[in-house]
Amino acid sequence: MTMGNWDALVAGQGCPFDAPRAANTEHWDIVATLDVSSWYLPQNQMYRGHGVLIFDPRHVTRLDALTAEEWAAYSADLHRVVSAIAAVCTPDHFNVESLGNVMPHLHWHVIPRYKSDSRWRQPIWAQDVSSQPERRLAADDRAALLLALRAAI
């Protein structure tokens, strides 16, 4: 995924998160298109069920740039995603984060947390993104997870 120049990305120039975007890439697979966002399952499944919910209607970098109607619709989409992940993955807790430090386009990371995960009760993010733990699922396991998440939404 091209990171590009920060100021250009903030302005929406060459933003890889702007719609339309590819449903399936080397980084993610689409789970569902919702009211104002698209839900993706990243390839890195260090936290089984981790999803990314990207705001679709326009390029926006922060929550305060949304209208009240957009915020309500985006929040409803987020609730649907959290509920679907909870039903399929039965985590012990969730981290829901909208950072935008790496990719300045409004998106939520929905990270199911498990008491058994190696960073339980700690932040999931490593200070150096290149040292972020990575776990890829076997193809059949990933396909089954996608199918279950799609059914749950």
ChimeraX attribute file (.defattr): number of C-alpha atoms within 10 A of each C-alpha:
attribute: neighborCount
match mode: 1-to-1
recipient: residues
	/A:1	10
	/A:2	8
	/A:3	12
	/A:4	13
	/A:5	12
	/A:6	15
	/A:7	10
	/A:8	12
	/A:9	20
	/A:10	18
	/A:11	15
	/A:12	18
	/A:13	14
	/A:14	14
	/A:15	22
	/A:16	18
	/A:17	21
	/A:18	19
	/A:19	15
	/A:20	10
	/A:21	12
	/A:22	11
	/A:23	14
	/A:24	13
	/A:25	12
	/A:26	8
	/A:27	11
	/A:28	17
	/A:29	19
	/A:30	19
	/A:31	25
	/A:32	19
	/A:33	16
	/A:34	20
	/A:35	14
	/A:36	19
	/A:37	21
	/A:38	20
	/A:39	26
	/A:40	22
	/A:41	24
	/A:42	22
	/A:43	18
	/A:44	18
	/A:45	17
	/A:46	20
	/A:47	21
	/A:48	24
	/A:49	26
	/A:50	23
	/A:51	27
	/A:52	25
	/A:53	26
	/A:54	23
	/A:55	25
	/A:56	22
	/A:57	13
	/A:58	15
	/A:59	20
	/A:60	19
	/A:61	22
	/A:62	15
	/A:63	13
	/A:64	9
	/A:65	12
	/A:66	15
	/A:67	10
	/A:68	10
	/A:69	9
	/A:70	16
	/A:71	15
	/A:72	13
	/A:73	16
	/A:74	24
	/A:75	13
	/A:76	15
	/A:77	22
	/A:78	22
	/A:79	11
	/A:80	15
	/A:81	24
	/A:82	21
	/A:83	14
	/A:84	19
	/A:85	25
	/A:86	18
	/A:87	14
	/A:88	18
	/A:89	18
	/A:90	15
	/A:91	17
	/A:92	12
	/A:93	14
	/A:94	16
	/A:95	14
	/A:96	16
	/A:97	12
	/A:98	16
	/A:99	15
	/A:100	14
	/A:101	9
	/A:102	9
	/A:103	19
	/A:104	23
	/A:105	26
	/A:106	23
	/A:107	25
	/A:108	20
	/A:109	20
	/A:110	23
	/A:111	23
	/A:112	23
	/A:113	24
	/A:114	18
	/A:115	11
	/A:116	8
	/A:117	14
	/A:118	13
	/A:119	13
	/A:120	13
	/A:121	11
	/A:122	8
	/A:123	9
	/A:124	17
	/A:125	11
	/A:126	10
	/A:127	9
	/A:128	7
	/A:129	9
	/A:130	8
	/A:131	9
	/A:132	13
	/A:133	14
	/A:134	11
	/A:135	12
	/A:136	13
	/A:137	14
	/A:138	9
	/A:139	9
	/A:140	9
	/A:141	11
	/A:142	18
	/A:143	13
	/A:144	12
	/A:145	20
	/A:146	20
	/A:147	12
	/A:148	17
	/A:149	21
	/A:150	17
	/A:151	12
	/A:152	15
	/A:153	18
